[in-house]
């Protein structure tokens, strides 16, 4: 029997068959890669709003516009302008938006929400959207989404991950002034390597092991 995955958007929590499951962000935070002490609440709010607006746009919501954005408390249209510029210049085609993914193996259980998957210049690409500066864990986050073995439908039903394993992985950094930076590589340790390099997946699995070891010590 297939599992059912639920997501509480207000609390940002996941459950698999009613049992709490850690998110990718929780694992990276608890293993020390994400330090929320240096993240401003205003920046987190901005990021959440920009992600939601882009999701509404990709979902075909007709009321998307300046009034809709200002209603949320973020009136900086530059981030959306940056995304639309990227979309046009990269010939982006969205296949999946805000896709919940999960890994359902008992020893590697986790869930997360990938921003976008689609075609960029005709190539399958996993795309994560950022409104802040590049961080070393961004490549690990992409690897976690790609490693997940399951996709979750809107009713909580699960299907096997159908994304091509050789898909490109990119981080898209949107800026307030309407510009953007598309990143194909990041710094892992002392090396700068492409996000498709297996080292990122190894780094993710290491963080997952650290998280589970620490969890076992607390039980």
C-alpha positions as CSV (number, residue, x, y, z in Angstrom):
1,X,0.0,0.0,0.0
2,X,1.4,3.4,-0.9
3,X,2.0,6.0,1.7
4,X,0.1,9.3,2.1
5,X,2.1,12.5,2.7
6,X,0.5,15.6,4.1
7,X,1.9,19.2,4.4
8,X,0.8,21.9,6.8
9,X,1.6,25.1,5.0
10,X,1.1,27.3,8.1
11,X,3.4,25.3,10.3
12,X,5.6,24.1,7.4
13,X,5.5,20.5,8.7
14,X,5.2,17.2,6.9
15,X,3.7,13.9,7.9
16,X,4.0,10.5,6.3
17,X,1.0,8.3,7.2
18,X,0.4,10.5,10.2
19,X,4.0,10.3,11.4
20,X,6.1,13.6,11.5
21,X,8.8,13.6,8.8
22,X,11.7,16.1,8.8
23,X,12.0,18.6,6.1
24,X,15.1,19.2,4.0
25,X,15.4,22.7,5.7
26,X,15.1,21.2,9.2
27,X,17.8,18.7,8.5
28,X,20.2,21.3,7.2
29,X,19.4,23.6,10.1
30,X,19.8,21.0,12.8
31,X,23.1,19.8,11.4
32,X,24.4,23.4,11.5
33,X,24.5,24.2,7.8
34,X,21.7,26.8,8.0
35,X,22.2,29.3,10.8
36,X,19.0,31.2,11.4
37,X,20.7,33.6,13.8
38,X,21.9,35.6,10.8
39,X,18.6,35.4,8.8
40,X,16.4,38.5,9.2
41,X,12.7,37.9,9.6
42,X,12.0,40.5,6.9
43,X,14.2,38.5,4.5
44,X,12.4,35.3,5.3
45,X,9.0,37.0,4.8
46,X,10.1,38.5,1.5
47,X,11.3,35.1,0.3
48,X,8.1,33.4,1.2
49,X,6.0,36.0,-0.6
50,X,8.1,36.0,-3.7
51,X,7.9,32.2,-3.9
52,X,4.1,32.3,-3.5
53,X,3.7,35.0,-6.2
54,X,5.8,33.0,-8.7
55,X,3.8,29.8,-7.8
56,X,0.6,31.7,-8.5
57,X,1.9,33.0,-11.8
58,X,3.0,29.5,-12.9
59,X,-0.3,28.0,-11.7
60,X,-2.1,30.4,-14.0
61,X,-3.8,32.5,-11.3
62,X,-5.3,35.4,-13.3
63,X,-5.3,38.0,-10.5
64,X,-1.5,38.1,-10.2
65,X,-0.4,41.7,-10.5
66,X,0.9,44.7,-8.6
67,X,-2.1,45.0,-6.3
68,X,-1.8,41.3,-5.4
69,X,1.8,41.7,-4.4
70,X,1.3,44.8,-2.4
71,X,-1.5,43.2,-0.5
72,X,1.0,40.7,1.0
73,X,3.2,43.5,2.4
74,X,6.0,43.2,-0.1
75,X,5.7,46.0,-2.7
76,X,9.0,45.4,-4.4
77,X,8.1,44.3,-7.9
78,X,11.7,44.0,-8.9
79,X,11.9,40.3,-7.8
80,X,9.0,39.4,-10.0
81,X,10.5,41.4,-12.9
82,X,13.7,39.6,-12.4
83,X,11.9,36.2,-12.6
84,X,10.0,37.2,-15.7
85,X,13.2,38.4,-17.4
86,X,14.8,35.0,-16.6
87,X,11.8,33.2,-17.9
88,X,11.9,35.0,-21.2
89,X,15.6,34.9,-21.7
90,X,16.0,31.2,-20.8
91,X,12.9,30.1,-22.7
92,X,11.7,28.5,-19.4
93,X,8.7,26.1,-19.5
94,X,7.3,24.9,-16.2
95,X,6.4,21.3,-15.7
96,X,6.1,21.3,-11.9
97,X,5.7,24.2,-9.4
98,X,6.1,23.9,-5.7
99,X,6.4,20.1,-6.0
100,X,6.4,18.2,-2.7
101,X,9.0,15.4,-2.8
102,X,9.7,12.7,-0.2
103,X,12.1,10.0,0.5
104,X,10.2,7.2,2.2
105,X,13.0,4.8,3.2
106,X,12.9,4.4,7.0
107,X,16.6,5.2,7.4
108,X,16.5,8.1,5.0
109,X,13.1,9.6,5.6
110,X,12.6,13.3,4.7
111,X,10.3,15.6,2.7
112,X,10.7,18.9,1.0
113,X,9.2,21.3,-1.6
114,X,11.1,21.9,-4.8
115,X,10.4,25.3,-6.4
116,X,10.3,24.6,-10.1
117,X,11.1,21.8,-12.5
118,X,10.9,22.3,-16.3
119,X,12.7,23.0,-19.5
120,X,15.4,25.7,-19.8
121,X,16.7,26.1,-23.3
122,X,15.1,22.8,-24.0
123,X,16.9,20.9,-21.2
124,X,15.2,19.4,-18.1
125,X,16.2,21.6,-15.1
126,X,15.5,21.6,-11.4
127,X,15.4,25.3,-10.4
128,X,15.5,26.7,-6.9
129,X,14.6,30.4,-6.4
130,X,16.5,32.6,-3.9
131,X,16.0,36.2,-2.9
132,X,19.2,36.4,-0.8
133,X,22.9,35.8,-1.4
134,X,24.5,32.5,-2.4
135,X,25.2,30.0,0.5
136,X,27.2,26.8,0.6
137,X,24.2,24.7,1.4
138,X,22.1,25.7,-1.7
139,X,23.7,23.0,-3.8
140,X,23.0,20.4,-1.1
141,X,19.4,21.4,-1.0
142,X,19.1,20.8,-4.8
143,X,20.7,17.4,-4.3
144,X,18.2,16.5,-1.6
145,X,15.2,17.3,-3.9
146,X,16.7,15.3,-6.8
147,X,17.6,12.3,-4.5
148,X,14.0,12.0,-3.2
149,X,12.3,8.8,-4.5
150,X,8.7,10.1,-4.4
151,X,6.5,12.9,-5.7
152,X,3.4,13.9,-3.7
153,X,0.2,14.8,-5.5
154,X,-2.2,17.5,-4.2
155,X,-4.4,14.9,-2.5
156,X,-1.4,13.4,-0.6
157,X,-1.1,10.3,-2.9
158,X,2.4,9.4,-3.9
159,X,4.1,8.5,-7.2
160,X,7.6,7.5,-8.0
161,X,9.9,10.4,-8.8
162,X,9.8,10.8,-12.6
163,X,12.4,13.5,-13.0
164,X,15.4,12.5,-15.2
165,X,18.4,11.9,-13.0
166,X,20.6,13.8,-15.5
167,X,18.5,16.9,-15.3
168,X,20.4,20.2,-14.8
169,X,20.3,21.8,-11.4
170,X,20.3,25.6,-11.0
171,X,19.9,28.2,-8.3
172,X,18.2,31.4,-9.5
173,X,19.1,34.5,-7.4
174,X,16.5,37.3,-7.9
175,X,17.4,40.8,-7.1
176,X,15.3,43.8,-6.0
177,X,16.5,45.9,-9.0
178,X,15.0,43.4,-11.5
179,X,18.2,41.7,-12.3
180,X,19.1,38.1,-11.6
181,X,22.0,35.6,-11.4
182,X,21.7,32.0,-12.6
183,X,24.1,29.7,-10.8
184,X,25.2,26.4,-12.2
185,X,27.9,25.6,-9.5
186,X,28.7,26.3,-5.9
187,X,31.4,25.9,-3.3
188,X,31.6,22.6,-1.5
189,X,34.5,22.5,0.9
190,X,37.4,24.2,-0.8
191,X,36.2,23.4,-4.4
192,X,33.7,25.1,-6.7
193,X,31.9,22.3,-8.5
194,X,28.8,21.9,-10.8
195,X,25.5,21.2,-9.0
196,X,25.2,18.0,-11.0
197,X,28.4,16.6,-9.4
198,X,27.7,13.4,-7.3
199,X,29.7,15.1,-4.4
200,X,26.6,17.2,-3.6
201,X,24.5,14.1,-3.2
202,X,27.2,12.6,-1.0
203,X,27.2,15.7,1.1
204,X,23.4,15.5,1.5
205,X,23.5,11.9,2.6
206,X,26.2,12.8,5.1
207,X,23.9,15.5,6.6
208,X,21.0,13.1,6.7
209,X,23.2,10.5,8.6
210,X,24.3,13.2,11.0
211,X,20.7,14.2,11.6
212,X,19.6,10.6,12.2
213,X,22.5,9.9,14.5
214,X,21.8,13.0,16.6
215,X,18.1,12.1,16.7
216,X,19.0,8.6,17.9
217,X,21.1,10.1,20.7
218,X,18.1,12.2,21.9
219,X,15.6,9.4,22.0
